[in-house]
Amino acid sequence: MTSARRCYFSKEKRCAKSQTFLICQTGRSYQLSVGNDFNLALSQPTVSAILTETLEVLEQLICALVINLEMSEEENMEAKIYFFEKAGFPGVVGCVDGTHIKISAPSKLEQGLYFNRKGFFSLNAMIICDHKMRIRYFDARCAGSSHDLLVWNISSAKRALRERYNSGVRNTWLLCDAGYRLEPYLMTPYRSASEGSAEAVYNTKHAKTRNIIERTIGVLKTRLRCLLGARQLHYKPEKTTQIANVCAALHNVCIKYNVDISSHDSPSEAENTPDMIEVDVSENSQNLEARKYGRK
């Protein structure tokens, strides 16, 4: 690269351009097409180098800034009121679930770790969301063969909630599915509840309250399309984790500034995604964004 070309790509310009590349990758996920489509006359290795540099910057700066498990007293009360009014489930401040992020085949020595029960290579990312569909915690370090419970058990989120409980905080829970274990701060549904029983009523309220995490995952993957199950990220697992972390942070930024995803939603592509389902989205404007989404 000539000295003039190095001068042209100042730090600021490279950062701005590479953010564009990252957003574009949510739609294409191919570095060569990014350079060509925007008429930047950049080679694939240059795009790769810029992306790597920017991922590190964005991960260090914005992830810690906009993804925060800690909630103020006002936020806690607001979440509890929202979830109670929704389904009559008291004390809920958020919901947790896992979702698979598809990747290309890793090295042969690692393939057994990343090959998941659904039949493809992936990372198993754990997500905690609040009542506004903001991501409060995101962990995409674990290989696809890892069970959701394992990801939860080794997470800093569990440690933080346990410490909070041991310090005297009560009547504050996250909701999860039956793949997790019941804990003082983690509420699971009953298994095999008899129809009409109190347990079945509890399960209905639990499911109605908890479905916000599935909508959050759907909106995240609709906004940042490189995470969709119909695609895969062509990077090593470590870099895929970086991309997923930054995508989660960008999702929160979009929510903060009320960025609508409808303009990015391609009906033709969405209809061809095999894991699309319909959900009830009549409750608020954020829910309307999740009318269709790619599930786990």
C-alpha positions in Angstrom: 0.0 0.0 0.0 1.5 3.4 -1.0 2.1 6.2 1.5 -0.6 8.3 -0.1 -3.1 5.4 0.3 -2.1 5.0 3.9 -2.7 8.7 4.4 -6.1 8.5 2.8 -7.2 5.8 5.3 -6.7 7.9 8.4 -7.7 6.3 11.7 -11.0 8.1 11.8 -12.0 7.3 8.2 -11.0 3.7 8.6 -13.2 3.4 11.7 -16.1 5.1 10.0 -15.8 3.0 6.9 -15.4 -0.3 8.8 -18.5 0.4 10.8 -20.3 0.5 7.4 -18.7 -2.8 6.5 -19.9 -4.3 9.7 -23.5 -3.2 9.2 -23.3 -4.4 5.6 -22.0 -7.7 6.7 -25.3 -8.3 8.5 -26.8 -8.5 5.0 -24.0 -10.2 3.1 -21.2 -11.4 5.3 -18.7 -11.4 2.5 -15.8 -9.1 2.6 -15.1 -9.0 -1.1 -18.6 -7.9 -1.9 -18.4 -5.2 0.7 -15.5 -3.5 -1.0 -17.0 -3.8 -4.4 -20.6 -2.8 -3.6 -19.6 0.5 -2.1 -17.1 1.2 -4.9 -14.3 1.6 -2.4 -11.7 -0.3 -4.5 -10.6 -2.2 -1.5 -9.2 -5.7 -1.6 -10.5 -8.4 0.7 -7.4 -8.5 2.9 -7.8 -4.7 3.4 -11.4 -5.1 4.4 -10.5 -7.9 6.7 -7.8 -5.8 8.4 -10.1 -2.9 8.9 -12.8 -5.1 10.2 -10.5 -6.7 12.7 -9.3 -3.4 14.0 -12.7 -1.9 14.3 -14.2 -5.0 16.0 -11.6 -4.6 18.7 -12.4 -0.9 19.2 -16.1 -1.3 19.2 -16.0 -4.3 21.5 -13.9 -2.4 24.0 -15.8 0.9 23.8 -19.5 0.3 23.2 -20.2 -3.2 24.6 -19.4 -2.4 28.2 -21.2 0.9 27.7 -24.5 -0.3 26.4 -24.7 -3.9 27.7 -25.1 -3.8 31.5 -26.7 -6.4 33.7 -27.0 -3.9 36.6 -30.4 -2.1 36.8 -31.3 0.9 38.8 -34.1 0.8 41.4 -36.3 2.7 38.9 -35.5 0.3 36.1 -36.2 -2.7 38.4 -39.6 -1.4 39.4 -40.5 -0.4 35.8 -39.6 -4.0 34.6 -41.6 -5.6 37.4 -44.6 -3.5 36.7 -44.4 -4.2 33.0 -44.2 -8.0 33.4 -46.9 -8.1 36.1 -49.3 -6.1 34.0 -48.6 -8.4 31.1 -49.4 -11.8 32.6 -49.7 -11.3 36.4 -46.2 -12.8 37.1 -44.6 -10.8 40.0 -41.0 -10.0 40.6 -39.7 -10.5 37.0 -37.0 -8.1 35.8 -35.8 -10.0 32.7 -35.7 -13.3 30.8 -32.8 -15.5 29.7 -32.3 -18.0 26.8 -29.7 -19.3 24.5 -29.5 -19.0 20.7 -27.2 -20.6 18.1 -25.0 -18.5 15.9 -24.1 -20.5 12.8 -20.4 -20.6 11.8 -18.4 -22.3 9.1 -16.7 -25.6 10.0 -13.8 -25.0 12.4 -10.6 -27.1 12.4 -11.1 -30.9 12.5 -9.9 -31.0 16.1 -12.6 -28.6 17.2 -15.5 -29.8 15.1 -16.9 -32.0 17.8 -17.1 -29.0 20.1 -18.9 -26.8 17.7 -21.3 -29.3 16.1 -24.7 -28.7 17.8 -27.7 -30.9 18.3 -29.5 -29.3 15.4 -26.9 -30.5 13.0 -24.6 -27.5 12.2 -21.6 -25.8 13.6 -22.3 -22.9 15.9 -21.7 -20.8 19.0 -24.3 -21.1 21.8 -24.9 -17.5 22.9 -26.7 -16.7 26.2 -28.9 -13.6 26.2 -30.6 -11.8 29.1 -33.1 -9.2 28.1 -35.3 -6.7 30.0 -38.9 -5.5 29.4 -37.8 -3.1 26.6 -36.1 -5.9 24.6 -32.7 -4.4 25.5 -29.9 -7.0 25.9 -28.7 -6.8 29.5 -26.2 -9.6 29.2 -24.6 -11.4 26.2 -22.1 -14.3 26.2 -21.2 -15.9 22.9 -18.0 -17.7 24.0 -19.3 -21.2 24.2 -19.2 -23.8 21.5 -22.4 -25.0 19.9 -22.4 -28.4 21.6 -22.6 -26.7 25.0 -26.0 -27.0 26.8 -27.8 -23.8 27.8 -27.4 -24.9 31.4 -23.6 -25.1 31.1 -23.4 -21.7 29.5 -25.5 -20.3 32.4 -23.5 -22.1 35.1 -20.2 -20.6 34.0 -21.5 -17.1 33.3 -20.7 -14.0 35.3 -24.4 -13.3 35.2 -25.2 -16.2 37.5 -22.4 -15.2 39.9 -23.8 -11.6 40.0 -27.3 -12.8 40.7 -26.2 -15.2 43.4 -24.2 -12.5 45.1 -27.2 -10.2 44.9 -29.4 -12.8 46.4 -26.8 -13.6 49.2 -26.7 -9.8 50.0 -30.4 -9.9 50.8 -32.2 -9.1 47.5 -35.5 -11.1 47.3 -38.5 -11.3 45.0 -36.5 -10.6 41.9 -36.3 -13.2 39.2 -35.3 -14.0 35.7 -37.5 -16.4 33.7 -36.1 -19.2 31.7 -37.2 -22.4 29.9 -37.1 -25.9 31.2 -33.6 -26.5 30.1 -32.3 -24.5 33.1 -32.4 -25.4 36.8 -34.7 -23.7 39.3 -32.8 -21.3 41.5 -33.8 -18.6 44.0 -33.3 -16.0 41.3 -34.2 -18.1 38.2 -37.8 -19.4 37.6 -38.4 -22.4 35.4 -41.7 -23.9 34.2 -43.2 -27.1 35.6 -42.6 -30.2 33.5 -45.7 -32.3 32.5 -48.3 -30.1 34.3 -51.8 -31.5 34.2 -54.3 -29.5 32.2 -56.3 -27.2 34.4 -54.0 -27.5 37.4 -52.4 -24.7 39.3 -49.1 -25.7 37.7 -50.6 -25.4 34.2 -51.9 -21.9 35.1 -48.4 -21.0 36.3 -46.8 -22.3 33.1 -49.2 -20.3 31.0 -48.3 -17.1 32.8 -44.7 -18.0 32.7 -44.7 -18.6 28.9 -46.6 -15.4 28.2 -44.1 -13.4 30.3 -41.0 -15.2 29.0 -41.7 -14.9 25.3 -40.1 -11.5 25.2 -36.7 -13.1 25.1 -37.6 -15.0 21.9 -38.8 -11.7 20.3 -35.6 -10.0 21.4 -33.5 -12.7 19.7 -35.7 -12.4 16.6 -35.3 -8.6 16.4 -31.5 -8.9 17.0 -31.1 -11.4 14.2 -33.4 -9.4 11.9 -31.4 -6.2 12.4 -28.0 -7.9 12.3 -28.6 -10.5 9.6 -25.2 -12.2 9.8 -26.6 -13.9 12.9 -29.6 -15.5 11.1 -29.8 -19.2 11.0 -30.1 -19.2 7.3 -26.6 -17.9 7.0 -23.2 -18.5 8.6 -20.3 -16.4 9.6 -17.1 -17.4 7.8 -14.7 -16.7 10.6 -12.9 -18.5 13.4 -15.0 -18.9 16.5 -13.0 -16.2 18.4 -13.7 -13.6 15.8 -17.4 -14.7 15.5 -17.7 -14.1 19.2 -16.4 -10.5 18.7 -18.9 -9.9 15.8 -21.8 -11.3 17.9 -20.8 -9.1 20.9 -20.7 -6.0 18.7 -24.0 -6.9 17.1 -25.7 -7.2 20.5 -24.4 -3.7 21.4 -25.6 -2.2 18.1 -29.0 -3.8 18.8 -29.2 -1.8 22.1 -28.0 1.4 20.3 -30.8 0.9 17.8 -33.4 0.5 20.6 -32.1 3.6 22.4 -32.5 5.7 19.3 -35.7 4.1 18.1 -34.3 2.7 14.9 -37.0 0.9 13.1 -36.1 -2.5 11.5 -38.9 -2.5 9.0 -36.7 -0.9 6.3 -34.2 -3.7 6.7 -36.7 -6.5 6.6 -36.7 -8.3 3.3 -40.0 -10.3 3.0 -38.7 -12.5 0.2 -35.7 -13.6 2.3 -37.7 -13.8 5.6 -40.3 -16.1 4.1 -37.6 -18.5 2.9 -35.9 -18.7 6.3 -36.9 -22.2 7.6 -37.1 -21.3 11.3 -39.5 -18.3 11.0 -42.6 -18.3 13.2 -45.5 -16.0 14.0 -45.8 -14.4 17.4 -48.3 -12.2 19.2 -47.0 -8.7 18.9 -50.0 -6.6 19.8 -48.5 -5.1 23.0 -46.2 -2.2 22.1 -44.2 -0.6 19.3 -41.1 -2.7 20.0 -43.2 -5.9 19.7 -44.5 -4.7 16.3 -40.9 -5.0 15.0 -40.9 -8.7 15.8 -43.9 -9.8 13.8 -41.8 -12.4 12.1 -38.4 -13.5 13.3 -35.7 -16.2 13.0 -35.8 -18.2 16.2 -33.1 -20.2 17.9 
